[in-house]
């Protein structure tokens, strides 16, 4: 009996070995570990092993969100105290910075500038005239930057505060790209069409070597001047590509018409005006150089060359010499036209528009002198007739004039 009692209380060997394995298989097969979840059983059931870790607990309220009204009131009071403290601290710091003499601009020595070459400190310092003696934190840096960029030579500027009492200005000056002629004055102009003034002696010291541009007026709007300078930039860029520096052979460029860059080319004895248009500058320049000697030899009075056409050019003579049109070899392998072929093309073309007013004027000019002469002759004849009539009347009166009273007629007749 004792042995049986011991066997009842003691677990069997195969139960100890298979307990963990069978439990694991049931979990893999989806079976619950304990008897919970079976049909007809309550939802909550205490684990016989005493493991309550799987029990779902109710959500707790965060510590910063009180559940009761007194807790919410205390939280609002703390938030108000923090915000008030921050505002008071900012106010005290601002008052300190405003009244502290260490943050004031004492004089012009406190204003530093870099990048000045053509702009002097005398040109720059008037911009900061109102800031002398002012607190450094109350200087409007944006306004000062815009005022500096209104100086013609200043392209862009940067203004910074250096604590405790310094202002630093960094200036980038404009770079001239050409001379500009306005009347009898010669100045400079940059790529954006901004006109720059400089004494002639200073230009000589800088050793500037630019073409002279005409057709840009200071009264024109800045976008219009910028568009004209864009044509100039493309022209010079194509001519100077690959390090050729062909723009050095250009004397003057007229940009009055942005669609036609008229270039004054210096030649021996006279300058030739070449119409380059607004594109294909290097091609038209090479065509000009390839034929200019021939054109000048054939037409000694050549004044201008229009290169804006593909298969031909228009040659303009000096005033009174006529306008001619000649074909040129475009380099496509075809031979240049001979003199016999050129003869009909270069003949002075008829100008019906110009001839019609001339024909109308000739009769009018011829009739006007004839009528004037006839009128003058008629007046002269009339005057002669009048003079003859006056003489005849005077002679008739002199014959019938009575003798003087002191001499009686009888005595006068006896004397005769």
Order of alpha helices (4+ residues) and beta strands (2+ residues): alpha-alpha-alpha-beta-alpha-alpha-beta-beta-beta-beta-beta-alpha-beta-alpha-beta-beta-beta-alpha-beta-beta-beta-alpha-alpha-alpha
